[in-house]
Amino acid sequence: MNPLETGRHAEIHRKIAAALAELVPDDPSLPPHPYLRRHLAEHAAAGQVLDDTHVPPALLPWESSLDVRRLLATGDVDSVGSPWLQAWARLEPFSRYVDPLSRATSLRLAHHAAEPQAHGAPPPAPEALAQAPVTPLWSEGRGPDNVWLVARSSVTALTTVEDTEGRLRPLVVAGDDRGQLHTLRRDGSTAHAPLRVHDGAITHLLALPGGHLVATGSTDGSVAVVDTMRGRLAFEAVPRRPRTWVSSLALYKPAGHTSVLLAAFSDGHLAALHPAVFRAVDVVLPGLPAGSPLLCPVAAPEGEQLLLFTHDSKVYGFDGHTTRRLSRHRARVRALVALPAPGQYAAADEQGRISVHGTDRRDARGPRARHSRSTSVTTLMVAEVNGYPSLLSAGGDGSVRLWNLPDLGPEGRPLPGHTKSVTALSQVDANGSRLVTAGADCTVRSWPLTGQTFRDAPRARDRITASAPSPSVPHVLASARSRRICVLDIRTTERRTVLTGHTATALAWPRVNGKLHLAAALEDNRIVLIDIRPPAGKPPSRRSRELAGHLLPALALLPLPGSDSNTDLLASASADGRVCVWDPRTAELLASFSEHRFSVRCLAAHRGTDGGVLASGGSDGKVRLWDTRRLTQQGPTINCGQHVVNDLAIASGSDQELLLASAGQDTTLKVWNADSGEQTGQFSPGDGELSAVTALALPSGRSLFATAGKTSIHVWDPMANRRVLQIVTGEAVMSLETVPDRESGSSLLSATGETSSMLFRLHHDRF
């Protein structure tokens, strides 16, 4: 198509997009025509007008193509004219099965989070989105970017299928810890439905010669071959070996022989297969020790191939006849990769030390080493970056680092790619080379593979260890990160530090002598009370009490009703297995309950006319209730059957019964009758492990529970047994807390993740 025809083609699509945009209803309850939902963004992209004017925000909650993020990524889009589209693109991978009302709500929050908070309030939401049940008040962090895949479980392996003859487009293949294989096109779209290949986690993937076959190894002790072009299982290359797992896969060319596919098993067994027909091949191989050996063929300076393998902290080389030790490391070797220079390899150990070595004994330069300063190095990859061979390392802290070769000098900053450990790296060439990363946070992400990506990498934010909103006006949000505790005034967004030099593990707002104090549990096992609004002439913040008695840090704090209406009691739950109740005025320990066997992770309370009820739960999977007036256990111990109980909430049900909700490691939210201990309901949002839960009391007497999974906050009505709202965050939320806002007749919900937090208003009349 010549330039004139291209211009006419774009003009036609611009006119179509403009005409279709006028057909989008202003009323958000009216769904747009299916053609608009599926094709309007495509017309706007073809007309080079992919912006918020031609794709109105009112359409996005109904958008069904799930293609906007790819259109934005491949086109020349002005982010200034498309903030709502950019916000939607960050949510799109997580919103496939989300209802339009929940999408509208999530879109408002994502747009608010993308606006710089220091420059005042963001523009008002379009009328079509203004009636969402949630209004954002404050947020930090932009949310997820560059997401290609959201899996139901951790992604454990990656490879790229490249066709050397150019017949096939490159594909990215990802394996997860449920034995499923995901095949993605080079733009991140799904090529096939997920394919169940193994009964265990997929530990290794290896692209085979021919352009479309991939070998898979698993913890179930078998090796399979998948045809990625057709999305089906092609061969069972190695039947299951009981009580073993596949520790490594490699293509190796022995001297005088064609290449063979090697599969190493955890018991030291080494299988050699023909890489086309997958039958056993009789070649000379080294004897491997048990203990999950890694394999790595390396081109020798003489032109032959050496087979490298690991045993604990040592690396050995096999030349086809003899085996000799090549290097010894300070800890177990976790990753091994061949370097472009013949006879050179890089290794990484569990302590995060990366080193470059030579296989030739005559190499007098010795190894070069660098510490990655992460918890551990999980994998290594060699790639050409800006025309030079470079080494990439992935860490247990969720980052990817770039090193030059052979000196291992760091390039730029660590790329904070994932919220959990990075498990695999790969590379795909599509309109420029891209780095593909997989993580234990269940996502696959894509980045431009250039030095500029690492030079412009955002500084990793310190993890938020605790947060708590104050219960009374003016509302203040307290948060702890980087050995400091800060308080944020929600109205003015003014932030100030109230304590430094300590890591806080829990925060709460008890009332002492009629005045709110901030209670902070510290890493040295103490609990301190901070007066954030002291009398005139006093320091702006000061410790008024210290509560000492726990043997390990407290993981949860909660105010309780006391005998004096002006002073609360304070409950604490600790990793030492105890629940304690304190009088904050005197720092006296009133009660200590040690019935939990392991860490007590969460607390919940309910204030009644005859006192209060305190609930505690934790790593033993049990929930216990305590009478806060008599300071004794109340009712039976509840065995939740959820593995670890991560959080608890209490709400009023029908007939004045108390409902207790437990958020479990097993991905369920269970509801119990607090008096009898009987289960009355269960909610399974299908969003991974549930990390937090809080209760929302409506003026009608109805109670809702909000619980957090790995990608969303789910609001559930236990009486109707239905989900009333899903707020897509795209990232895991670690804590939820609601406080009433009596001035507006609504509630405030605080949601805190590992690196960002948000606060929004819940409108009771819209639920």
C-alpha positions in Angstrom: 0.0 0.0 0.0 1.5 3.3 -1.1 1.6 6.4 1.2 -1.4 7.9 -0.5 -3.5 4.8 0.0 -2.3 4.5 3.6 -3.4 8.0 4.3 -6.9 7.4 2.8 -7.2 4.2 4.8 -6.4 6.0 8.1 -8.8 8.8 7.2 -11.6 6.3 6.7 -11.0 4.7 10.1 -10.8 8.1 11.8 -14.2 8.9 10.5 -15.6 5.6 11.5 -14.1 5.9 15.0 -15.6 9.5 15.4 -19.0 8.3 14.3 -19.0 5.2 16.6 -17.8 7.3 19.6 -21.0 9.4 19.4 -23.1 6.2 19.7 -21.6 5.3 23.1 -24.4 5.8 25.7 -23.9 8.4 28.4 -25.9 6.3 30.9 -23.4 3.8 32.3 -26.2 1.2 33.0 -26.8 0.9 29.2 -24.4 -1.4 27.4 -23.0 -0.1 24.1 -23.7 -2.1 21.0 -21.5 -5.2 20.8 -19.7 -3.9 17.7 -18.6 -0.8 19.6 -17.4 -2.8 22.5 -15.3 -5.1 20.3 -14.1 -2.9 17.4 -14.2 0.8 18.3 -10.6 0.8 19.8 -9.4 -1.1 16.7 -10.9 1.6 14.3 -9.3 4.4 16.4 -5.9 2.7 16.3 -6.1 2.1 12.5 -7.0 5.8 12.2 -4.1 6.8 14.4 -6.5 8.5 16.9 -6.4 6.0 19.8 -7.3 8.5 22.5 -9.9 9.2 25.1 -12.0 11.3 22.7 -12.4 8.6 20.1 -12.6 5.7 22.7 -14.7 7.4 25.5 -14.1 6.2 29.1 -17.8 5.3 29.3 -17.0 2.4 26.8 -14.1 0.9 28.7 -16.1 -0.9 31.4 -17.9 -2.7 28.6 -14.8 -3.2 26.3 -14.7 -6.8 25.2 -11.8 -7.1 22.7 -9.2 -7.2 25.5 -6.9 -5.7 22.9 -6.4 -2.1 24.1 -3.1 -2.6 25.8 -1.6 -4.2 22.6 -3.0 -1.4 20.5 -1.4 1.1 22.8 1.9 -0.8 22.8 2.2 -1.0 19.1 1.0 2.5 18.1 2.4 5.9 18.6 0.0 7.1 21.3 0.1 10.4 23.2 -0.2 9.5 26.8 -1.4 13.0 27.6 -4.5 12.5 25.5 -5.2 9.0 26.6 -4.9 8.8 30.4 -8.1 6.7 30.8 -7.0 4.3 28.0 -3.6 4.0 29.7 -5.3 3.3 33.0 -7.5 0.7 31.4 -4.5 -1.0 29.7 -3.0 -1.7 33.1 -6.2 -3.4 34.3 -7.1 -5.2 31.1 -5.1 -8.4 31.7 -6.9 -8.9 35.0 -10.4 -8.0 33.9 -11.5 -10.8 31.5 -14.4 -12.0 33.7 -15.1 -8.9 35.7 -18.6 -7.3 35.5 -19.0 -3.7 34.0 -19.8 -2.0 37.4 -16.6 -3.5 38.9 -14.6 -2.5 35.8 -15.9 1.1 36.1 -14.9 1.2 39.8 -11.5 -0.3 39.1 -10.9 2.1 36.3 -11.6 5.1 38.5 -9.0 3.9 41.0 -6.4 3.1 38.4 -6.8 6.5 36.8 -6.5 8.2 40.2 -3.4 6.2 41.1 -1.7 7.2 37.8 -2.2 10.9 38.6 0.7 12.6 40.6 -0.7 13.2 44.1 1.5 16.2 44.7 -0.2 18.2 42.0 -3.6 18.4 43.6 -6.7 16.4 43.0 -7.0 14.6 39.6 -9.6 15.8 37.1 -13.2 14.7 38.0 -14.3 11.4 36.6 -16.6 11.3 33.5 -20.2 11.3 34.4 -20.5 7.7 33.2 -18.1 6.6 35.9 -19.0 9.0 38.6 -21.7 6.8 40.1 -19.4 4.0 41.0 -19.7 2.7 44.6 -16.2 3.8 45.3 -14.5 7.2 45.2 -10.7 7.3 45.5 -9.3 9.7 48.1 -5.6 9.0 48.1 -3.3 6.6 46.4 0.4 5.9 45.6 1.8 3.7 42.9 0.7 3.4 39.3 -0.3 -0.3 39.3 1.0 -3.1 37.1 2.6 -2.5 33.7 3.9 -4.6 30.9 1.8 -7.6 31.9 1.5 -10.3 29.2 0.0 -13.1 31.3 -1.8 -13.5 34.6 -1.8 -17.2 35.5 -3.7 -18.9 38.3 -0.5 -20.0 40.0 3.2 -19.2 40.0 5.0 -19.1 36.6 8.0 -21.3 37.0 9.7 -21.6 33.5 10.0 -19.7 30.3 11.4 -20.3 26.8 11.1 -18.7 23.4 10.3 -20.6 20.2 12.1 -19.1 17.3 12.0 -20.3 13.7 15.4 -19.8 12.0 13.9 -20.1 8.5 11.3 -17.3 9.2 8.2 -19.4 8.6 6.8 -19.0 12.1 6.5 -16.0 14.3 8.3 -16.2 17.7 6.2 -17.6 20.6 6.8 -17.2 24.3 6.1 -20.4 26.2 5.5 -20.3 30.0 5.0 -23.2 32.5 3.4 -22.9 35.9 3.5 -24.8 39.1 0.2 -26.6 38.3 1.8 -28.3 35.2 0.1 -26.0 32.7 1.7 -24.6 29.6 0.8 -21.2 28.3 1.7 -20.1 24.7 1.9 -16.4 24.0 2.4 -14.5 20.8 5.1 -11.9 20.5 2.6 -9.1 21.4 1.5 -10.9 24.6 -1.8 -12.3 23.3 -2.6 -15.9 24.0 -2.0 -18.3 21.1 -3.7 -21.3 22.6 -5.8 -22.3 25.6 -3.6 -23.4 28.6 -2.5 -27.0 28.1 -2.2 -29.4 31.1 1.0 -31.3 30.5 2.2 -32.6 33.9 0.7 -33.5 37.3 3.4 -31.4 39.0 5.1 -28.1 38.5 6.9 -27.4 35.3 10.5 -26.9 36.3 12.2 -26.5 32.9 11.4 -25.6 29.3 13.7 -26.1 26.3 13.0 -25.0 22.7 14.1 -27.8 20.4 15.4 -27.6 16.8 12.6 -27.3 14.2 10.9 -24.2 15.3 7.8 -25.3 17.2 8.6 -28.2 19.6 9.3 -27.5 23.3 10.6 -30.1 25.9 9.1 -29.8 29.4 10.4 -31.2 32.7 8.4 -31.5 35.8 8.4 -32.3 39.5 6.3 -35.3 38.6 9.5 -36.9 37.3 8.6 -37.0 33.6 9.7 -35.2 30.4 7.2 -34.3 27.7 7.3 -32.6 24.3 4.7 -30.1 23.2 3.8 -28.9 19.7 3.4 -25.2 20.4 2.1 -24.4 16.9 -0.9 -26.7 17.4 -1.1 -26.3 21.2 -1.0 -30.1 21.9 1.1 -32.7 23.6 3.3 -34.4 21.0 5.4 -37.0 22.9 5.9 -38.4 26.4 9.6 -38.4 26.0 10.5 -39.9 29.4 7.8 -41.7 31.4 7.4 -40.7 35.1 10.3 -41.7 37.3 8.7 -42.2 40.8 10.0 -40.1 43.7 12.2 -37.9 41.4 11.9 -34.6 39.6 13.5 -33.2 36.5 16.2 -30.8 37.6 17.6 -29.7 34.2 17.2 -30.0 30.4 19.9 -29.3 27.8 20.9 -29.9 24.2 24.4 -31.4 24.1 26.6 -32.4 21.2 29.1 -35.2 22.2 32.3 -35.5 20.2 31.6 -37.4 17.0 27.9 -37.5 17.5 24.8 -35.5 16.7 23.1 -33.4 19.3 21.1 -35.2 22.0 18.5 -34.0 24.5 19.6 -34.5 28.0 17.3 -34.7 31.0 18.8 -34.7 34.5 16.8 -36.0 37.5 17.1 -35.3 41.1 18.4 -38.8 41.9 21.3 -38.3 39.5 19.8 -40.2 36.6 20.7 -38.7 33.2 18.6 -39.6 30.2 19.8 -39.0 26.6 17.2 -38.8 23.8 17.2 -38.1 20.1 15.9 -34.5 19.8 13.5 -35.4 16.9 12.2 -38.9 17.5 12.8 -38.9 21.4 14.2 -42.4 21.6 17.0 -43.3 24.0 20.5 -42.7 22.5 23.6 -44.6 23.6 26.3 -42.0 24.2 29.1 -41.7 26.8 27.8 -39.5 29.7 29.2 -38.6 33.1 27.8 -40.1 36.3 25.8 -37.4 38.1 25.4 -37.2 41.9 22.0 -37.0 43.4 20.8 -33.6 44.5 19.2 -31.7 41.6 22.1 -31.2 39.3 22.1 -28.5 36.7 23.3 -29.0 33.1 25.1 -26.5 30.9 26.9 -27.3 27.6 29.8 -24.9 26.9 31.8 -24.5 23.7 35.4 -25.5 24.5 38.3 -23.4 23.0 39.3 -26.4 20.9 35.9 -26.4 19.2 34.3 -29.4 21.0 31.6 -29.1 23.7 32.1 -29.6 27.4 29.1 -30.7 29.5 29.0 -28.8 32.8 27.0 -30.0 35.7 26.7 -29.0 39.3 26.7 -30.8 42.7 25.9 -28.6 45.6 28.5 -25.8 45.6 30.7 -27.3 42.9 30.8 -27.1 39.1 32.2 -30.0 37.1 33.1 -30.4 33.4 32.9 -33.6 31.3 34.9 -33.7 28.0 33.5 -36.9 26.7 36.1 -39.0 28.6 36.9 -37.6 32.0 35.3 -35.4 34.6 37.1 -32.7 36.5 36.1 -30.0 39.0 36.1 -26.5 37.4 35.0 -24.2 40.3 33.8 -24.2 43.9 31.4 -21.6 45.3 30.5 -20.3 48.7 27.0 -21.8 48.6 24.9 -24.1 46.5 24.9 -23.2 42.8 21.4 -22.0 41.7 22.1 -21.0 38.1 24.6 -21.8 35.4 24.9 -20.3 31.9 27.4 -20.5 29.0 29.0 -17.2 27.9 29.6 -16.1 24.3 33.4 -16.5 24.7 34.5 -20.1 24.2 35.3 -21.9 27.4 33.6 -19.3 29.6 30.6 -19.7 31.9 28.8 -17.8 34.7 27.5 -19.3 37.9 25.3 -17.9 40.7 24.9 -19.3 44.2 22.3 -19.1 46.9 24.1 -16.2 48.6 23.6 -14.0 45.5 27.2 -14.1 44.3 27.7 -14.2 40.5 31.0 -15.2 39.1 32.6 -15.8 35.6 34.9 -18.7 35.1 37.0 -20.4 32.4 37.1 -24.1 31.6 40.8 -24.0 30.5 43.3 -24.7 33.2 45.8 -22.5 31.4 43.5 -19.4 31.9 45.5 -17.4 34.5 43.0 -14.6 34.8 41.0 -16.4 37.5 37.3 -16.0 38.2 35.6 -12.6 38.2 32.8 -12.2 40.8 30.1 -9.8 41.8 27.6 -9.9 44.6 24.0 -9.1 43.4 22.9 -7.8 46.8 19.6 -9.7 46.6 18.3 -12.5 48.7 19.4 -15.0 46.1 19.9 -15.3 42.3 17.3 -17.5 40.8 18.4 -17.6 37.1 20.9 -16.2 34.6 20.6 -15.3 30.9 23.0 -14.1 28.3 21.6 -11.5 25.8 22.9 -8.9 23.4 22.1 -5.4 24.8 22.9 -2.4 22.7 25.2 -4.5 20.5 27.2 -6.0 23.3 26.9 -9.4 25.1 25.6 -8.9 28.6 24.5 -11.0 31.5 21.1 -10.7 33.2 20.4 -12.1 36.6 17.0 -12.5 38.3 16.6 -12.4 42.1 14.5 -13.6 44.9 13.6 -9.9 45.6 11.7 -9.7 42.3 14.3 -7.7 40.5 16.4 -8.2 37.3 19.9 -6.9 37.0 22.1 -6.2 34.0 25.9 -6.8 34.0 28.5 -6.2 31.4 30.9 -9.0 30.3 33.4 -10.2 31.1 34.0 -7.8 34.0 30.5 -8.1 35.6 30.2 -4.3 36.0 26.6 -3.3 36.9 24.6 -1.5 34.2 22.0 1.0 35.4 19.7 0.1 38.3 17.9 -3.1 39.2 14.7 -3.4 37.3 11.9 -4.1 39.9 10.0 -6.5 37.6 7.8 -8.5 40.0 6.4 -8.3 43.5 7.7 -11.7 44.3 10.7 -13.8 43.2 11.6 -13.8 39.5 11.6 -17.4 38.4 12.6 -17.3 34.7 13.9 -15.1 32.0 13.7 -15.2 28.2 14.1 -13.0 25.2 12.0 -12.4 22.1 12.8 -10.3 19.0 9.7 -8.5 17.8 10.1 -5.0 16.5 13.1 -4.7 18.7 14.4 -7.2 21.3 12.3 -7.6 24.5 13.0 -9.1 27.8 10.3 -11.5 29.1 10.2 -12.2 32.8 8.2 -14.7 34.9 7.5 -14.6 38.6 6.1 -16.2 41.6 3.5 -13.4 41.6 1.8 -15.4 38.8 2.6 -13.0 36.0 4.7 -12.8 32.8 5.9 -9.3 31.9 7.7 -7.8 29.0 10.3 -5.0 28.8 12.4 -3.4 26.1 15.8 -5.1 26.2 18.0 -2.0 26.1 20.5 -0.4 28.5 18.1 2.5 28.8 15.5 0.3 30.4 17.8 -0.3 33.3 19.1 3.2 33.4 15.5 4.5 33.7 14.4 1.8 36.0 12.4 3.2 38.9 14.0 3.0 42.3 12.6 0.0 44.2 10.2 1.2 46.9 10.7 -0.1 50.4 8.2 -2.6 51.5 5.3 -1.3 53.6 5.3 -3.4 56.8 2.1 -2.0 58.4 -0.6 0.6 58.0 -3.7 1.8 59.8 -6.3 4.6 59.2 -7.5 6.6 62.2 -11.1 6.0 63.2 -12.1 9.6 63.7 -12.1 12.9 61.9 -9.7 14.3 60.7 -8.7 11.0 59.2 -5.0 10.1 59.2 -3.4 7.2 57.6 -0.4 5.8 59.4 2.1 3.6 57.5 5.5 2.1 58.2 8.3 1.5 55.7 12.1 1.8 55.6 12.5 1.9 59.4 10.3 4.9 59.8 6.6 5.5 60.6 4.7 8.3 58.9 1.2 9.8 59.2 -0.6 11.3 56.3 -3.5 13.8 56.7 -6.0 12.7 54.1 -7.5 16.1 53.6 -4.3 18.0 53.1 -2.0 15.1 51.9 0.5 16.4 54.4 2.9 13.7 55.5 5.2 13.8 58.5 7.4 11.3 60.3 6.6 10.3 63.9 9.2 7.6 64.5 12.5 6.7 62.9 15.1 4.0 63.4 12.7 1.1 63.9 10.8 -1.3 61.6 7.1 -1.6 62.6 5.3 -4.9 62.2 1.8 -3.6 63.2 -0.1 -0.3 63.8 -3.3 0.6 65.6 -5.2 3.7 67.0 -6.2 3.2 70.7 -7.8 6.0 72.7 -6.0 6.9 75.9 -7.6 9.4 78.3 -9.9 10.6 75.5 -7.1 11.1 73.0 -6.0 9.0 70.0 -2.5 7.6 70.2 -0.7 5.5 67.6 0.4 2.1 68.8 3.3 0.6 67.0 4.7 -2.9 67.3 8.5 -2.9 66.7 10.9 -5.5 65.5 12.6 -5.6 69.0 9.3 -7.1 70.4 8.2 -3.9 72.1 5.0 -2.0 71.6 5.2 1.8 71.8 2.4 4.4 72.1 3.0 7.7 70.2 1.1 10.9 70.8 1.0 12.4 67.4 -0.8 15.6 68.6 0.9 16.5 71.9 0.1 19.6 73.9 1.5 23.0 72.9 5.2 23.4 73.5 5.8 19.6 73.3 7.7 17.8 70.5 5.5 17.0 67.5 5.5 13.3 68.4 6.7 11.5 71.5 6.5 8.0 73.0 4.2 8.0 76.0 4.3 4.3 76.9 6.2 1.2 76.2 4.6 -2.3 76.5 7.1 -5.1 76.9 6.4 -8.8 77.3 6.3 -10.5 73.9 9.2 -12.8 73.1 8.8 -12.1 69.3 7.4 -9.2 67.4 3.6 -8.6 67.5 2.0 -9.2 64.1 -1.4 -7.5 64.9 -2.7 -4.8 67.2 -6.3 -3.9 67.9 -8.1 -1.5 70.3 -10.7 -3.1 72.6 -13.5 -1.5 74.7 -12.3 -0.9 78.3 -14.2 -0.2 81.5 -13.5 3.5 81.0 -15.2 4.9 77.9 -12.3 7.3 77.4 -9.6 4.7 77.3 -9.3 1.5 75.1 -7.6 -1.6 76.0 -5.0 -2.9 73.4 -4.8 -6.4 72.2 -1.7 -7.8 70.5 -1.0 -11.0 68.6 2.5 -12.2 68.3 4.8 -14.6 66.4 5.5 -16.1 69.9 2.1 -17.7 69.8 0.5 -15.5 72.4 -2.5 -13.0 72.5 -2.0 -10.3 75.1 -4.4 -7.6 76.4 -2.8 -4.4 77.8 -3.9 -1.3 79.7 -2.2 1.4 77.7 -2.5 3.9 80.6 -0.3 1.9 83.0 1.4 -0.5 80.5 0.0 -3.3 82.6 -0.4 -6.7 81.0 -3.9 -7.7 81.9 -4.1 -11.1 80.2 -1.9 -13.5 78.1 -3.5 -16.3 76.1 -1.1 -19.0 74.8 -3.4 -21.6 73.4 -2.3 -21.1 69.8 0.5 -23.4 68.8 2.2 -21.2 66.2 2.3 -17.6 65.2 -0.9 -15.6 65.8 -1.3 -13.5 62.7 -4.6 -11.7 63.0 -7.1 -10.2 65.4 -10.7 -9.0 65.1 -13.1 -7.5 67.6 -16.8 -6.6 68.1 -18.1 -4.1 70.6 -21.4 -5.0 72.2 -23.6 -3.7 75.0 -22.3 -6.4 77.3 -18.7 -6.0 76.5 -16.7 -7.2 73.6 -15.5 -10.2 71.7 -12.0 -10.7 70.5 -11.1 -13.3 67.9 -7.6 -14.5 67.1 -6.3 -16.8 64.3 -3.0 -17.8 62.8 -0.6 -20.4 61.5 -2.2 -23.3 63.3 -5.3 -22.9 61.2 -7.5 -22.3 64.3 -9.6 -19.4 65.5 -10.3 -18.7 69.1 -12.7 -16.2 70.7 -12.1 -14.3 73.9 -14.4 -12.5 76.3 -12.8 -9.1 76.6 -14.5 -8.3 79.9 -13.8 -11.6 81.7 -10.5 -12.2 79.8 -11.3 -15.8 79.2 -12.0 -17.9 76.1 -15.5 -17.8 74.8 -17.1 -20.7 72.9 -15.4 -23.5 71.1 -12.1 -23.4 69.2 -12.8 -23.3 65.5 -10.7 -25.5 63.2 -11.0 -23.6 60.0 -9.4 -26.1 57.6 -7.8 -23.3 55.6 -4.2 -24.1 56.4 -3.0 -20.7 57.6 -5.6 -18.1 58.7 -4.3 -14.8 57.3 -7.0 -12.4 58.6 -10.3 -12.2 60.5 -13.3 -9.9 60.5 -16.5 -9.8 62.6 -19.9 -8.4 61.6 -23.5 -8.5 62.8 -25.8 -11.0 61.0 -29.5 -11.5 61.1 -31.2 -12.0 64.5 -28.2 -10.2 66.2 -25.9 -13.2 65.6 -22.2 -12.5 65.2 -20.6 -13.6 61.9 -16.9 -14.3 61.9 -15.1 -14.4 58.5 -11.7 -16.0 58.1 -9.5 -15.4 55.1 -7.4 -18.5 54.4 -4.3 -19.6 52.6 -6.4 -22.2 50.8 -8.0 -19.4 48.7 -11.4 -19.4 50.5 -13.3 -17.0 52.8 -15.3 -18.9 55.3 -18.0 -17.5 57.6 -18.8 -18.9 61.0 -21.4 -18.4 63.7 -19.3 -16.8 66.4 -21.4 -18.4 69.2 -21.7 -22.0 68.0 -18.6 -22.2 65.9 -20.6 -23.7 63.0 -19.8 -22.7 59.4 -22.6 -20.7 57.7 -21.1 -19.7 54.4 -18.1 -19.9 52.1 -16.8 -17.6 49.3 -14.2 -18.8 46.7 -13.4 -15.8 44.5 -10.8 -17.8 42.5 -8.1 -15.2 43.1 -5.4 -17.2 44.8 -4.6 -17.0 48.5 -6.7 -14.5 50.5 -4.5 -12.2 52.5 -7.0 -9.9 54.2 -10.6 -9.3 55.1 -12.6 -6.5 56.7 -16.3 -6.0 57.5 -18.6 -3.2 56.2 -21.8 -2.4 58.1 -24.5 -0.7 56.0 -27.2 1.5 57.5 -29.9 -1.0 56.4 -28.4 -3.5 58.9 -26.8 -5.5 56.1 -23.2 -6.5 56.5 -20.6 -7.1 53.7 -17.2 -8.6 53.8 -14.3 -7.3 51.6 -11.5 -9.7 51.1 -8.2 -9.4 49.1 -6.7 -11.9 46.7 -3.7 -11.7 44.4 -5.3 -9.3 41.9 -8.5 -7.8 43.3 -10.5 -6.8 46.3 -13.8 -8.7 46.4 -16.9 -7.4 48.2 -19.2 -10.3 49.2 -22.7 -10.3 50.7 -22.8 -13.4 53.0 -26.6 -13.3 53.4 -27.3 -13.3 49.6 -24.1 -15.4 49.0 -23.1 -13.3 46.0 -20.2 -11.0 45.1 -21.5 -7.4 44.8 -18.2 -5.8 43.6 -14.8 -6.6 42.5 -12.1 -3.9 42.6 -9.2 -4.9 40.3 -5.9 -3.8 41.8 -3.6 -5.9 39.6 -1.4 -6.5 42.6 -1.8 -8.3 45.9 -3.2 -6.3 48.8 -1.8 -7.4 52.1 -4.1 -5.6 54.5 -7.7 -4.1 54.5 -9.3 -1.9 57.1 -12.6 0.0 57.2 -13.5 2.9 59.4 -16.8 4.8 59.5 -16.8 8.4 58.2 -19.7 9.8 60.2 -19.5 13.3 58.5 -20.5 11.8 55.1 -22.5 8.8 56.2 -20.1 6.5 54.4 -17.0 4.3 55.2 -13.4 4.6 54.4 -11.5 1.6 53.2 -7.7 1.4 53.4 -6.0 -1.1 51.2 -2.2 -1.6 51.5 0.1 -3.7 49.3 3.7 -4.5 49.7 4.9 -1.2 48.0 1.8 1.0 47.7 -1.4 1.9 49.5 -4.7 3.6 48.7 -7.7 5.0 50.6 -11.2 5.3 49.1 -14.7 6.1 50.2 -17.4 3.4 50.1 -20.8 4.9 49.4 -23.3 2.8 51.4 -26.3 3.8 49.2 -24.7 2.4 46.0 -24.2 -1.1 47.3 
